[in-house]
Amino acid sequence: MEEGNEQKKENARDEIFSKAVRAGKRTYFFDVKATRRDELYLTVTESKKMFDRDGRYHFEKHKIFLYREDFEKFVEGLNEVVQYIKENSPEDVVYSREEEHEHEIEKTEFSKVDFEDLEK
């Protein structure tokens, strides 16, 4: 039991700041943590709700660790590829169509029943 409490204390100690960003089906977590030497680093976690065949859900997560000495080059690379995508992609219609399609599926999952049909 003591080991579990020690782990909780360790996790509480190393989490400094956290920011959650909801983006469509995904949530991104930006967490600032500290090493044992109190050096700060960033974890970026992508979390997506997934459903299995039985209808139960779980969260699929992907995580990267980014250390202070890599921030500048990482941000430069990220900005470069984001700019490339903005300049070379068709309008945002592609993304909104995907979202509209998801909403259409949600709306049509139920059968339409008129009360007049029940009287027949």
Beta strands, then each sheet from edge to edge (+ up, - down):
strand 1: 15-23
strand 2: 26-34
strand 3: 40-51
strand 4: 57-67
sheet 1: 1+ 2- 3+ 4-
end
